[in-house]
Amino acid sequence: MAGRGGHLADVLPIDRAAIESLSWTLGSRVTGGDATCLLELRDRSTPSALAVFEATEYTYVVRFRTPVGREKFFGVAAVDLRSMLADLVAQDGWELDRGGLDAI
């Protein structure tokens, strides 16, 4: 896995068909203001970060901050997200910065 690309599927162990790219406007609206960040992961080898926000009972919004600081947003089904994050945390380099998998 590349892990250094600008697309969430380049970083996360999930099929690209299981994630939906969101516009920056929609993603920032869902994750901004009083939205609660349930979990945040950081890549120790790059300034990449990943944060998870609940959008609906069955959907989460994932904010991926690229090494150059760009924010990209993706919708991920709840059924796919937990195992995807567990696989990421198990990889070398990524560490939990805030929250935990229990919240997902």
N, C-alpha and C positions, 0 to 999 in steps of 0.2 A: 504494500500500500504506500502510496506516495507520501501522504501526510503533510505535504508542504504546498499543495495546490490551493487555488482560490475557491474551490467548490466543496461544499460540505461532504459530498460523496467521495472526494479525494482524501478526506480525513477520517470519516466515520465508517465503520464496518457495516454498511447497509447498502442494499441494492438501490441504484439511482431511481428506480421505478417506485420506491417506497417513500420518497421525499418529494415535496412540491415547493418549487422556488416561489418566493413571495416578493412583491415589489418592496423597495426600501420604505416607501410611504406607509404601506400597510404594516410591515414588520415593526417599524419604529412606533407606530400608533399603538399596536398591541403590547409592545414591550416597554413603552415609555410611561411617564406619569407615575401613577400609583401601582403599576404592575409589580408583582412579586417575582423575583428571580428565585426559582426553586433549586437551581444547581448551577455552578460555574466551574469549568475546567480550564486549566492553562497548560500549554505546551511549554515545558521547561527549555526546549532547544530553540524555540522561536517565540516572538511575542504574540502568537495566535491564542485566541480564547474562544470558548464556546459557552453560551448561557442558555438556559432552558426556562420557558415561561408557559404556564397553562393558558390555552386559548379557549378551549371548550372541554367538556367532560371526556371527549375522545381524541382531542388534538392538542399538540403542543407546538409552540413556535420556538425554533432554535435560532439564536443569533450567533453567527460565526464572525469573529473579528479576525481579519487576515493579518499577516505579518506587517503589512504597510498601513494598517489601521482602518481599512474599509470594513463596513458592516454589511453582511449578507444575511438574509432571513429565509427560513425554510419552515414549512409545515410538515410535521411528522405525526403519524397516527400513534396514539398511546400504546397500542399493542406492539409496535415495533421499537419504540424508544428505549424502554428500560434495558433490554438485552443489548441494544446497540451501545448504550452508554457504559454498561458493565464491561463490554469488550474493549471499549476505548480506555477506561480506567485501568484495565489489566495490561495495556500496552506500555512499553517503556517510554518515558518522556512526558506523558500526560499525568497531571495530578489534580485532585479535587481542591478547589480554592474556596468554595462556598456551598453550603447545602449538602445534600446526600441523595443517594439513589432511592432511599425510602420515601422521599417526597414525590417520586415519579410513579 
